[in-house]
C-alpha cells in the first residue's frame, strides 16, 4: 500500500516539474558540454606534454635545488623579517648600503609621500572645520613624527616642530621634496619629475595654496615605490614592504654584535654606526677608549654607543627648513 502511494506521488511530482522544466533538453545540453570538454582535453593533449610535465615536477621534488628553495622561502618574508634580514647581511655589504644614495632616496621618497598625504588630509580637515579652527591632535602628531623621521634619516636633529598649520605642512613637504630631489640626483636617477615636484611645492608654499599639490602626490608615490623596489633589490630582499621603517629604525646602523676587524676604525663612513663594548669586534690594537671619546652612549651605563654622533645641545635645523 505504501509503495503504491509513493509511486503515485512521485508520478504527480514528475508531471508537475514537467510543466516548468524540460529534462530531455537539459540532459542534451549537459551531454553537449561534456562532449566539448572532451574536445578541449584532446586539443590540449596535442600541444602539451602532460606526462613530461608531471615527470619534471616529480623529478624536481625528488632532487630539490637549494637555490630555488631559498628563493621560495625568501619570497614569503614578512615585514617583521626585514630587520633581521638586513642584520644578516655581510658587514661589508651593510657598510656599503649605508653610503648608497639609492637607499637615502628610498627613505626621503617615503617621507615625501607621507608629507603629501598629511597635507591632503589637512586640506579636507580645514574645509570641514573652517580656517579659524585648530587641527586635531592626531594631525599634529603625524607632523611631529615626520619631522622626527626626517631627523633620523638625515642623521641630525631638526628643531622642535612648531604648532601644526597648513603653512608649516606645506613648508615641510617642500623641504622633503628638495631632499628627495637631491637624493635622486646623488643616486643618478632621472630627477625631472622630482624637480617639477619641488618647484610645484615651493610655489604652493609661497602662495599658501595646498590645493595645487594634492594631485602631484601621484608622481611622488610612483617614484617612491620605484626607489623602494630598487633599494630592496640592492639589499637582496624579496620585498620592499617594511624596508623604510627598518631603515628609519637604524637597522643598517646596528653593529652591536658585528665583526669589524676588517675595517678601519677611523673611516668617516663609520660615523653613525651603533657599537657595543661587549659585542663589537674591532681590529687588534684599536684604542677602544678613543672610540668611546668619539662616540655618545645611547643610555647611561648601557655600554652601547653611536660613533661620531653630534654632541648634545648642538642640534640644528636643516638648510632651508622653514617649519
N, C-alpha and C positions, 0 to 999 in steps of 0.2 A: 504493500500500500504506500509506504513511504517512498519507494523507488519511483512509483508511478507519479506521485506528486512532484518529486524533484525533476523528473523528466519533463512534465508538463510546464513547470515554472521555468525551466531552462529554455524550452522552446519559445515561450512567450517573451522571455528576456532577449533571445536572439532576434525574434521578429521585431521587437521594439527598437533594438540597435540598428537593424537594417533600414529603418526609416531615416536614420541620420548618417549612417556610415556605409561605405561600400568596401567590405572586407576583401573582395576579389581584386578590386583596383588597388587597394593598399598593398596587398601581397605582391601584385605585379610590379609596383613601384620599388618595393624592397628588393625584389629579385633583380631589377634593372640596376639598382645602386650596387648590389653585391657583385653583379657582373662587371660593372665599371671599376669597382675596387680591384677585382682580379686583373683587369686590363692594365690598371696603373701599376700593380705589383709586377706584372710581366714586363711592362715598359721600363721600370726601374732596374729590373734584372738585366736588361740589355746594356745599360750604361754603368751600373755599379757592380763592383766585385764584392758581394756581401761576404762570401766565405773568406776572401783575402783580408777584408777589413776586420772581421772577427778574429782571425788568426793574428793580425797585427796587434790588436788590443790585448789579446791574451798573452802574446809574447811580451808586450810592454809590462804587463802585470807580473809576469814571471821574473823579468830582469829589469827592475826599476832603475831609471837613470837618476843619479843623485842630484845632478844639476837641475833636472826638471822637477824633482821632488822638492828641492829647496825653493825653487821659484814658486811652486804651487803653495808651499807653506807661507812664503813671504807675502803672497798675494792676499792672504787673509789677515794681514796685520791691521790691528785696530789703532785708533788714535792713542790709546793708552800705551801701546807698544812702541810708539815712535821715539820717546825719550830714551828708552833702553836700547833701541836700535842705533841711535846716534852715539850713545856712550860706548857701544860695542865696536864702533869704527876704529881702525888703527889710529894711533896717536898722530902720525904724520898727516893722515887724511883729515882728521878733525882740525888740526892746526891750519892746514891749507884752506879748509872750508871757512874758517873764521875770517880769512882775508879775501875770500871770493866775493867780488862785487855783486854777483848774481844772488847771493844769499841776502845781502843787505837790501837789494832791490825787492826781493820777495817779501821781506818784512815791511819795508816802507810802503809797498803797494797795498798790503793788507790794512795797514793803519789808515791810508788814504781812503780806502773803501769804507772803513768804519766811520771815518770823519764825515764822509758824504752821506752815509746812511743816517747818522745823527742829525746832520743839517736838514735832511729831508723831513725827519720826524719833527724837528723844531719848527719848520715852516708850517706843517699841519697843526702843531700844537698852538702856535701863535694865532693862526686863523680861528682856532676853536676858543682860545682864552681871550684874545684881544691883545693889542700891543702893550697895554699897561700892566699886564699880569706877569708875575714871575713864573719861571718854568719849574715843574715838579722836581723833587729831589732826584729821582732816577736819572733824569737827563743830565743834571749837574754831576752825578757820579760817573756817568759814561764819559762826560767831558774830562773829568779829572783822571779817569782810567786811561784815556787816550794820551793825555799829557805824560802820565807816568810811563806808559809803554813806549812812548817816543823817547823818553829819557833812557829807558833800559836799552832800547835799540841802538841809540847813538852813544851809549856808554858815558853819558854825563847827565847831571840832574838839571831839569828845567826849573825855572822859578815856579813857585806855587801858583796854580792857575787861579784867575780871578773868578768872581761870580759869573755864572754862565749867562751869556747873551747871544743873540744871533750874530752880532758883530764879532764877538770873540770866537764863535764857532766858525764863521767864515775865515777869520784870520788863521785859525788853527789848521783848517783844511788847506789854505793857501800855503802854509809852512810845509805841510806834509807833501803837497804837490811839488814844491821846489826840491824837497829832499828826494822825492821819488824820481824826478827828472834827473837830478844829479846822479843817483844810484844807477839809473838806466844807462846813462852815458858811460859811467865807470864800467858797467857790465858789457859795454859795446852792443847794447840792444837798441834797435831803431827807436828813437825817442820823439818822433814827430807828434804822435798822439799825446804823449805826456807833456810836450811843450805847449801844445794847444790847450791842454787841460790846465796847465799852470797859468797861462795868460787869461783864460776864462775865469779862473778862481781869483786871481789878483784883481781883475776888473770888477768882478762881483763883490769882492771885499771892499774895494774903494767906493763902489756905488751902494753898498749895503743892500744888495739885491740877491738873496739866496735863491729866488725862483729861477735865475739864469743858470744855476749849476745843477739842478735836480736831474736833468736828462743826461748830463755829461758823465754821471757816475757809471753809466753803462760802459763807457770807454775804460774807466779806471778798473771796473770789475773784471773785464776781459783781460786787460793787461796783467792785473794782479794774479789772476788764475793761471795765466800762461807762465808767469815767472815762478809761481809756486810749484807747478809741474816740472819746470826746468830745474829748480833747486832740488826737488825730490829725486829727480833723475841723477843729478850730480852726486847726491848723497847715497845713491843706490837704494832708495826706498821705493816700495811698490805703491805707495800712496802719498799724496801731499796733504791729506786731511790731518790736522793736528800739528803740522810741521811748524807753522809760525808760532803757535802757542809754546811749543817746546823750545824754539829759538829764543823767544822772549823770556822764558823761564831760565835762560842761561845754560841750557843743556850742553851746548858746544863749548862752554867755558869751564865745565866741571872736570878738573883733572885731579880731584882729591884722592883718587886711587889709581893713578896712572904712572907708567914708567916713562919718565922724561930724561933718562940717562943719555939719550942720543941727541938732545937739543942743547943749544947754548943758552944758559940762564939769563944772559944779558941781552938776548934778542928782543928788540922793542915789540915784535909781533906777539910776544907772550903777555903783554900788558892786558889786564882784564881777566886773565885766567884765574880760576879758583884752585888753590892747592892746600894741602894739609901737612902738618908735621908728621902724622902717623902713616899716611898712605902714599904720598907722592914721593917717587924716587928720582933724585937729581944725579947729575954726573958726579963721579968721585971727586972729592976736593972742593965741592961747591960750598961757598960760605953761606950757610943757612941763616945765620944772624943778619947778614947783609940783605938777604932776601926778605926777611921779616921787616927790616927797616924800610924797604921799598914797597911794602905791602900794607894793607889795612885788614885787621882781624874782623871777620864778619859779625862776631858777637864776643863779648868778654869771655875769656878762658875757653873759647871754642877750639883754638889752635887750627882754625881754618881761615885762610887769608885770600884776599884778592890782590894780585900782583899789580902794582902801579896805579892803584885807584887814587883818584883825586882826593887830597886831604879834606876833611870835613870843614864846612864853612866857606868853601870857595866855589860852590856850585854856581852856575851862571845860565842865563837863558841863551838859546842858540841864536846865531846871527840871523837877523831878520824876523825873529819871533816877536809878534806884536800882541800876543794874547794877554 
